[in-house]
Amino acid sequence: MATQPLALGAPIESRVSRGLWRDALTRLRRNRPALLGVVFIAIFVVVAILAPVLAPFDPNKGGLGRTFAPPSAQHLAGLDKLGRDELSRVIFGARISLITGIVSVLIALLLGGLVGALAGGIGGWADTVLMRIVDVFLAVPGILLAIGIVAWLGQGLPQIMVAVAVANSPIFARLLRGSLLALRETDYVTAATSLGATRARILVRHLLPNAVSPLIVAATLSLATAIIDVAGLGFLGLGPPDPRTPEWGTMLTDAREAMRRAPNLVFVPAVAIVISAIGFNLVGDGLRESLDPRLKR
C-alpha cells in the first residue's frame, strides 16, 4: 500500500502540468491584443522567409528608374538614392532583422540563464560575485554597451548579434536568479533537500523547470528590443560593413539625407520596425497574463 501513491504521483503531476499549459493557451487565445501581435509576427516571419518570392525586384539592383522616385504602380515604396526598389529592400531587411533578433536573444538567454542559474542555484560567494558583475553591466545603458562592443569587435552581423546579446543578458540573469531564490523556499524543495537530493539535482529537476515561464515572457519581449537595437546600431553607422545590405537601420541612415525630398524612404522601414516591435510586445504581454493566473483579465 505504501508504494501506491508513488506510482500514481507521476501521472497526476503530468496531468496537472498539461492542465496548466492548456489553461494558459486558452487564456492567450482570448487575449485580443495578443492575437493581434501573433498576426503581426506571422506577417513578419512569412515576409522574411518568402522574401525572394515576395520581393518584386532584386534589392541590390540599381538604376531601375530616377533616383528618389516617388511611389508608383511599379515601385510601391519608391526608389532610393541608387535607384533601388525600396519595397524589395524592406522585404529582404525583414530576414536580417528576424535572424539577428532571434540569434541575439538566444545567446542572451543562454548567457544570462547560465549566470542566473549559478547565482540563484548555488548562492553564497558565487551569487555575490556574479550579481556584482551583472550590476556593472546593468549600470550601462544597453544601447551604449552594444555600441562599445561593436566598436571593439568591428562591424558585421555576428558582432551585432553578440553585442545585442551581451546588452540583454543581464536582464535574464536577474530574472532567473530572483525566480530561483523564491522557489528555494517552497515546500517541495525543502522536501527534496530532506530526502538527500543534491544541490545540482534540485536545481535541474525542481527549480529550473518551474522558473521557465518568466524567461519565456522575457525572451519574447526582448525580441522587440533586439530588433530595435539592431536597427539603432545600423542607423548609427555600425550596421553591416557592406552598404548594399538591406538592413532597416542602415536604410534609415541612407534616407535621412532625402527626408524632405523622399519621406517615403523613411516611412516604410520605420513602419516595418514599429509593427514588428509592437507584435512581439503584444505577444509578450499576453504570455505574461496567460502564464500568471493572477493577471488574467
N, C-alpha and C positions, 0 to 999 in steps of 0.2 A: 504493500500500500504506500510505502514511503517513496517509491520511485515513480508513482503515477503522476504527481504534479510536475516532476521534471520532464516527463515525456510529453506532457501537454503544453509545457511552457513555450517551446519554440514556435509551434503553430499559432498559439494565441498571440505571441509577440509579433509574428509575421503579419497576422490579420490586422492587428492594431496599427502596425506601421503602414500597411497598404491603405487602411482606412484614413489615416491622417493625410497621406499624399492625395488620396482620392477626394477628400473634403477640400483640400487646398486647390486642386484643379477645378472643382465645382465652383468655389468662390471666385477663382480667377475668370472663369467663363462668364460670370455675372457682372464682372467689373468692366463697364463700357470703356472708360479711358484706357484700361489695359488692352482691351481688344483693339482699340484704335491704334495703340502702339504696336501691337502684333502686325496689323496691316501695314503700317509704315516700315517696320523691319522686314516684312516679307517682300515688299516692293524693293527695298534697298538690296536685299540678298539676291532676288531674281535679276535685278538690273546688273549687279556685279557679276553674277555667274554667266548671264547671257549677253554680256557686253559686246562680243564680236557679232552677235546676231542682231541686237537691237540698235547698235550704232549705225547711222546711215552712211558715215564716211570713216576713213582712216583717221584716227585722232592726231596723227603727226603729219598728215599730208597738207601742205600749204598751197597757196596760190589757187584756192577754189573760187576766188572772187575778189572784190575790192576789200582791202583791209578795213576793219571796224565796220563792216557792212551791217545794217540793222537786221532784225529778224525778218524772215521772208518765208514763203511757202516751201522753198527748197532747203533753207537753213533756218530752222525754227528758233534757234537761240542766237543767230547771227554768226559773224566771223570775227576772229581775234586779230591781233596786230600782224600776224603772218598769214592771214587768210585761211586759218584752220577752222573747221566746224566746231563751234563751242559746245553744242549738244553732245556730239560724239566724245569730246574730251571730258565732259562731266560724267557721261555714262562709264567711260573707262576709269575715271577717277574713283567711282564707287568701289571698284575692285581693289584699288590700292588702299582706300580708307578702311574697307572691311578687313582685309588681310592684316594690315598694320594694327588696327584696333583689337582684333581677336588675339593675335600673337602677343601683343604687348600686355594685354590683360591676363593671358595665361601665364606669361613669365612673372608678372607681378603677383598673381595668385600663388605661384609656386614659391617664389622668394619670400613673400610676406607670410604665407601659410607655414613655411618651414620655421621662420623666426618666431611666429606666434605660437606654434606648437611646442617648440623648445622652451620658450619663456613661460607659457601657461602650464605646460605639462610637467616640466622639471622643477621650475620655481627656484628659489634660493638665489645664489650668486648669478646663475645663468639668466634668470629673469631680470635682475638688476642691470647687468651689463648690456644685454640685448635691448632692453627698453630704453636705456640711456642713448644707445646708438640710434634707435628709432626716433627718439625725441629730437635728436640733432637733425635728422632728415625732415621731420615734420616742421621744424622751425624755419625751413627754407621753403618759400612758395614753390609749388610743383612745377610751374612753367619755367621759373628761373633755374631750378635744379635740372630740368630737361635741357634747357639752353646750354648750361655749363657742360653737361655730359656730351651733348652733340659737338660742342666746340672742342672738347677734349678728344673724343673718338674720331671726329671727322664726319662729313656729310655722307648720307646713304640711308636707305630704308632699314637695314639691320641696326644701324646705330640709333635711328629714331625709335625703333621698337624697344631697344634696350633702355634708352633714355626715358621714354614714357613709362616703361615698366618699373624702373627704379623709383621714379617720382610717385607712382601709385602704390608700390608695395608696402610702405609703412602703414597705410590705411588697413590693409588686410592683416598685417601683423598685430596691430592694436585691437582690431575687431575679434580675431580668433583668440588672442590672449585673454581678452575680457570674457568671452564666452566660456573658455576653459576654466577660468578662475571661478566663475559662477557654478559651473557644473561639478567642480571638485567637491562642493559642499552638499551635493544631493545624496539621498539615501542609498541609491543603488551603487554609487561609487564607494560609499562607506562600507556597504556590504561586501563589495568585491575586495576591498582592502582587508577586511577582517577575515576573508576566506584565503588570504595569502596571495592574491594576484599581484604580479609585479607592476611597477610604475609604467613600464612600456606597454604592457598588456592593457592596463586600464586606459592609457592614452589612445591606443589604436582601436580597441574593441568597444569602449564605452564613451569616451569623451569626444573624439573626433566625429563619429557618425552623428552625434546629437548637436554638433556645432556647425554642420554643413549649411543649414538653411540661411543663416545670416551671410555666409560667404557667397551663396548663390545670388542673393539680392544685391550685395555689394559689387559683385562682378558684373552684373547686368547694368547697374548704374555707372560703373567705371568704364564701360564700353562707350557711353556717351562722352565722358570726359576724355577718353583716349582719342576719339575721333576729333574732338575739338583741339586737343593738344597737338596732334599731328598736323592738322590744318594750320594751327598757330605757328608751329615751327616752320612750315612751308611759307607762310606769309612773311615771316621774319628773314627769309632767305636761307634757312637751314634745312630745307627740304632735300629731295633727291638731287644729286650732283648734275644729272642730265637735265637741262632746262626744258627738254621736249617732253619729259614725263608728265602725263596728265594727272597732276595731283591738285586737289581742290585749293589748298592754301597757296600753292605756287601760282595757280590760275588767278587768285585774287590779287596777288602781288603784280602779275602782269597786267591786270585790268585796272589797277589803281591809276596808272598814268592817263587812262582814257575814260575816267569815271564820268565826266560830263559829256564826252562825245559819244560814248557807247556804254551807258549804265547797265545794259542787259548783261554785259560780261561780268559784272559784279553780282548782279541779282541772281543769276542762275546757279553758280556754285554756292553762293551764300544760302539760298533756299535749300539746296541739297544737304548742306551741313546742318542746318536747323532742323529739317524734317527727320534726318537720321538720329540726331541727338534727342529730339523730343520723343521719338519712338522708343528708344532704349530707356529713357527716363520714365515714360508711362508704364512700360512693362516692369521696370524695376520697382516702382511704387506699387503696382498691382501685385507683384510677387510678395512684397513685404506685407501687404494687407492680407494676402491669402495664406501665407505661412504662419502668420501670427493671428490666431482667432480673436485676440483682444482688440485688434484693429479692424475687425470686419464691419462692413457698412450696415 
